[in-house]
């Protein structure tokens, strides 16, 4: 079974997310919006895919139970099956799967307590 297929996003805490977005826009040319910036790319089959870069408020609880100031999001092919396998392998699964028009999300913890978001994307929802 294929597991991770790419990076879905990089999320990090910031004391001032709007100022961060403006700095990255001014100095690095990122065309930021209210969420950060979406990188568009094509996978090995030519499918249009996205990766999200997002500074979030320092007080966000979205990364909980991790106390780290960041969270990685990995793109996966079959979230439900992957979570079953990971649980069988002893990986801590956090919360319940959430489903939106742009994909399914699940969360796990790595050995150091970093929360990892797993995303089975529907990239066409963004087009």
Helices and strands as residue ranges (DSSP letters): E 4-14, H 17-28, E 37-42, E 48-57, E 70-76, H 79-88, E 92-100, E 103-109, E 115-121, G 123-126
